[in-house]
Amino acid sequence: MTTLLLVEDESDIAAVLADALDLYGYTVVLASGGHDALDRARKHRPALVITDLMMPGMDGRELIWRLREIPGFEALPVIAISAAPYAGDELFLRKPFDVKDLVSLVERTIAAHRA
């Protein structure tokens, strides 16, 4: 199974997204914030990271920047999610979004990264 790291500080949103991704056959590792996500990324070596951008402490933008500094994670695919607009280089879904759109983006991104 493919492991995804889901970084979301709102537990209800995290649970819904994790359950949906699990139904599609993904192993989902949850992290509630940026520091937790860095630890879990090193431990679980995910194929892809989905991160909220607006989180207390270390926000999603800083998390992405710090992930890129970890050897082996320089090209790790990241999908950013947020209710706020985003103009970064990562793939982006604006909240609220349909879970099917997230799953589709995850599938396409992982396939492209493996190719």
C-alpha positions in Angstrom: 0.0 0.0 0.0 1.1 3.6 -0.7 1.7 5.7 2.4 0.5 9.3 2.5 1.2 11.9 5.1 -1.8 14.1 5.9 -1.0 17.2 7.9 -4.2 18.9 9.2 -4.7 20.7 12.5 -8.5 20.4 12.4 -9.2 16.8 13.6 -12.7 16.5 12.0 -11.3 17.4 8.6 -8.3 15.1 9.1 -10.6 12.2 10.0 -12.9 12.7 7.0 -9.9 12.9 4.6 -8.1 10.0 6.1 -11.2 7.8 6.0 -11.8 8.7 2.3 -8.1 8.0 1.3 -8.2 4.8 3.3 -11.2 3.6 1.2 -9.1 4.1 -1.9 -6.4 1.9 -0.6 -3.9 4.4 0.8 -2.2 4.1 4.2 -2.7 7.5 5.8 -0.3 8.7 8.5 -1.8 11.7 10.3 0.1 14.7 11.7 -1.5 17.6 13.5 1.1 20.2 12.7 4.4 20.9 11.0 6.8 19.7 13.6 4.9 16.4 14.0 4.8 16.1 10.3 8.6 16.3 9.9 9.0 13.5 12.5 6.4 11.3 10.8 7.8 11.9 7.4 11.2 10.7 8.5 9.7 7.7 10.1 7.2 6.6 7.5 8.8 7.8 4.2 5.5 8.8 2.5 5.0 8.7 -1.2 3.1 12.0 -1.0 2.3 14.7 1.5 -1.0 16.5 1.8 -0.8 19.6 4.0 -3.0 22.4 5.2 -1.3 25.7 4.8 -2.8 27.6 7.7 -1.8 25.9 10.9 -0.5 27.3 14.2 3.2 27.1 14.9 4.9 25.9 11.7 2.5 26.6 8.8 2.3 24.5 5.7 4.6 26.7 3.7 7.4 26.3 6.2 6.8 22.6 6.4 7.2 22.2 2.7 10.4 24.3 2.8 11.8 22.1 5.6 10.7 18.9 3.9 12.7 19.9 0.8 15.8 20.1 3.0 15.6 16.5 4.1 17.8 14.2 2.0 15.6 12.1 -0.2 12.6 14.4 0.1 13.8 17.1 -2.4 11.3 15.9 -5.0 8.6 14.5 -2.6 5.2 15.4 -4.1 3.1 17.8 -1.9 -0.5 18.8 -2.3 -1.3 22.0 -0.4 -4.9 22.6 0.8 -6.3 25.8 2.3 -9.3 28.1 2.4 -7.0 30.9 1.5 -5.5 31.6 -2.0 -2.1 30.1 -2.7 0.5 31.1 -5.2 3.2 28.6 -4.5 4.8 25.9 -6.7 2.9 23.0 -5.1 -0.2 21.4 -6.3 -3.2 23.1 -4.6 -6.8 22.4 -3.7 -8.9 25.2 -2.2 -11.1 24.3 0.7 -13.9 23.3 0.6 -13.2 20.7 -2.1 -14.8 17.4 -3.1 -12.9 14.5 -1.6 -13.1 12.8 -5.0 -11.1 15.7 -6.5 -8.4 15.2 -3.8 -8.3 11.4 -4.5 -8.0 12.0 -8.2 -5.2 14.5 -7.7 -3.4 12.1 -5.4 -3.7 9.3 -7.9 -2.4 11.4 -10.8 0.4 12.9 -8.8 1.7 9.6 -7.5 1.5 8.0 -11.0 3.4 11.0 -12.5 6.0 10.9 -9.7 6.6 7.1 -10.3 6.9 7.5 -14.1 
